[in-house]
Amino acid sequence: MASGFCGFSQDVLEEILSWLPPESLMQSKLVSKSWYALISSLVKNPIFVSKHLHNIDKRIFSSSTCIVFCCTRPGYWPDPRMFSSVTISNDFCENDRLEYTSEYFKVPFISSGGAFHCNGIVCLAGYDGTLMLCNPAINEYRTLPKPFLTGEGFFLQGAGFGYDSRANDYKVVRFGFFGFPVENIEAAEVYSLESDSWREIEVHVEFGGLPFIDRGVFCQGVFYWLISTNDDYLILSFDISDEVFHSIALPDNLPVTLAKEIKLAVWNESIALFFCLGEREAPRFIELWVLDDRSWIKKLTIGPLDGIATACAFWKNDELLLQETVGGIVSYNLHSQRLRNLTIRGVESVRHWECLYVKSLVSMRGGNQARADKVTRKSI
């Protein structure tokens, strides 16, 4: 099949195809039978899928960025929640609105308790303990087996989803405790996509009885969650390869009692901390702290910002998503200090942002089909 594709050798053609977005690859299958056969074989080839993901990762901050929101749309009942994958074009125009493409991804999964992302796969966690993996780019989802740690006696504190590069496996971790409020016995479990099964793991860090605060972030093979301890906070970490929990202290002398909100984030491939200050009706200040070799460094202070409730995440190294007090989403540039609006067409309100998202060809092996309704690109 090698020599007849538009005059290119198959090696050259595969290199070109490895840079295309997943939807463009899928559309190219319709060109001819030979194209269909070639692309069908490529998307099932782990080496090509890995190379495609690597190429997408290399250009994520230079071309476009996808963000998954939990939204409310008019006319949807009984539960109006669904997920909107918003692709923001990294244009450098000077207007105050962002250009985007929106795609609504609706799955048979009503009660969403959070979403986690890794390599194009989104893990949806339900309030009832149900978990689902989905890849909107290839229209695929997979419901996971029921976890062991469920029931009235178990209090779930946190969960996470990520890729174990050492084992070449995708994993979900859940943790919490039994016996609240008396015994507080810590417990945790890990799901492996490779074995399609759950197993309990040992816990050597005390976190039982602490209310879960932040849903957590994944960075460099490690999960991080922000947890409160009465009037103080700590960060709980979990190495996805070693499957070991550790605790990390917040910056020394950080006046946490004055904070309106403290959140974890990822910035320049490092763990960061948003420390938000300001009264409800007053302009907000946001301090950015970065963990560097086990030491916290204060990088910058943003503000004062009128009408801003909290920071969400960095969608580029110099662009920060902020949520307004009225529920809208804006993007703040660290260098120019310019705010740009992001208004999602067909959406009544953004309940909350879920995760940054990279479109990929990574499959969950044997997943079922989900449904996505495409919305035309619009510059707003």
C-alpha positions, 0 to 999 in steps of 0.5 A, spaced: 500 500 500 506 504 500 507 508 494 501 510 491 498 515 496 498 522 492 506 520 490 508 520 497 511 514 500 507 511 506 512 513 511 512 520 509 504 520 509 504 517 516 508 523 518 503 528 515 497 524 518 500 524 525 500 532 525 492 532 523 487 533 528 483 526 530 476 529 526 480 531 520 483 524 520 476 520 521 474 525 515 479 523 511 477 515 511 471 517 506 476 519 501 477 512 498 477 505 500 485 505 500 485 511 505 479 508 509 484 502 510 490 506 511 487 510 516 483 505 520 490 501 520 493 507 523 488 509 528 489 501 531 497 502 531 499 503 538 506 506 535 502 511 531 497 513 536 503 515 541 506 519 536 500 522 534 499 524 541 506 526 542 505 531 536 498 534 539 502 535 545 507 539 542 503 544 539 497 545 544 500 551 547 501 554 540 495 552 536 489 551 540 486 549 546 480 545 548 476 546 555 471 541 557 465 545 561 459 543 565 453 547 562 446 548 562 442 548 555 435 550 554 430 545 553 434 539 556 430 536 562 430 532 567 437 534 567 440 539 563 447 538 565 451 536 559 459 537 557 461 542 552 468 541 549 470 548 547 476 549 542 479 556 543 483 558 537 490 562 539 489 568 535 493 574 536 487 579 534 486 585 539 479 584 540 476 583 547 472 576 544 475 569 543 474 565 537 472 558 538 468 552 536 464 548 541 462 541 541 457 538 546 458 531 548 452 528 551 453 521 554 448 516 558 451 519 565 446 524 568 449 526 575 456 528 574 461 529 580 467 531 576 471 530 570 478 528 569 483 528 563 489 525 561 491 524 553 485 525 550 481 521 555 476 524 560 474 520 566 467 522 568 465 521 576 458 520 578 455 522 585 453 515 585 460 512 585 459 510 577 465 512 573 466 512 565 471 513 561 470 517 554 474 520 548 469 525 545 474 526 539 473 518 537 466 518 539 467 513 544 466 511 552 466 506 557 463 504 563 468 502 569 466 496 573 463 498 580 468 500 585 469 496 592 469 502 596 462 504 596 456 504 601 453 508 606 459 506 611 464 509 606 465 517 605 469 518 598 474 524 599 477 524 592 479 521 585 483 522 580 485 519 573 492 519 569 497 515 565 502 510 568 508 511 563 512 505 567 506 500 566 503 503 560 496 503 563 491 508 565 489 508 572 483 511 576 484 512 584 479 513 589 480 514 596 476 516 603 475 513 609 470 508 613 467 510 620 465 517 620 465 521 624 468 516 630 473 511 627 476 514 620 479 508 617 483 511 611 482 506 605 484 507 597 483 503 591 486 503 584 482 501 577 487 499 571 484 499 564 489 494 562 486 489 567 479 492 567 479 491 575 479 494 581 484 493 587 485 496 594 491 499 596 495 500 602 494 507 605 500 510 610 498 517 610 492 520 615 487 524 611 481 521 614 475 525 617 478 531 613 473 534 608 475 534 601 476 541 598 479 541 591 478 535 586 485 535 584 490 536 578 495 531 575 502 533 573 508 529 571 505 522 573 503 525 580 496 527 583 495 532 587 489 534 592 488 540 596 484 538 603 482 542 609 484 540 616 480 545 620 483 552 620 489 549 615 490 546 609 495 540 606 496 537 599 495 530 598 499 527 593 499 520 589 504 517 585 501 513 579 506 509 578 509 507 585 501 508 588 504 511 594 500 517 598 504 523 601 503 529 604 505 536 602 505 543 606 502 549 604 507 555 603 510 558 610 506 564 613 500 563 608 494 567 611 489 561 609 484 564 614 484 570 610 483 567 603 476 567 599 479 561 595 485 556 595 486 552 588 491 547 585 493 548 578 498 546 573 503 552 570 509 550 566 509 543 567 509 545 575 504 544 581 501 551 582 497 554 587 492 560 586 491 564 593 485 568 592 484 575 596 478 580 597 471 581 600 465 579 596 463 585 593 471 588 592 476 587 587 480 580 587 487 579 588 490 572 586 497 570 588 500 565 584 505 560 588 509 554 584 512 548 587 519 548 585 523 542 588 519 541 594 519 549 596 514 554 594 516 560 590 511 566 589 511 568 582 506 573 581 500 577 584 494 578 579 489 584 580 485 588 582 480 584 578 473 587 578 467 582 578 472 576 578 470 570 583 475 565 582 481 563 578 480 556 574 486 554 570 491 556 565 489 554 558 496 557 555 502 559 559 500 566 559 493 566 559 488 564 565 481 562 565 477 566 570 470 565 573 466 572 574 461 573 580 455 572 575 457 566 572 461 567 566 468 565 563 473 570 561 481 569 559 486 574 563 493 575 559 499 575 564 503 580 560 498 585 557 493 584 563 487 584 558 481 580 559 477 577 553 470 574 554 468 567 552 461 566 551 459 559 549 453 559 544 447 555 546 449 555 553 444 558 558 450 558 563 457 555 565 456 551 571 463 550 572 469 548 568 471 541 568 478 540 565 483 542 559 482 537 554 487 534 548 484 531 542 487 524 541 486 517 538 487 514 544 482 508 545 479 505 551 479 498 547 472 496 546 468 502 548 461 504 546 459 509 542 457 516 545 453 522 541 456 529 540 452 535 537 457 539 533 456 547 533 458 551 527 465 555 529 463 562 531 467 568 532 464 572 538 
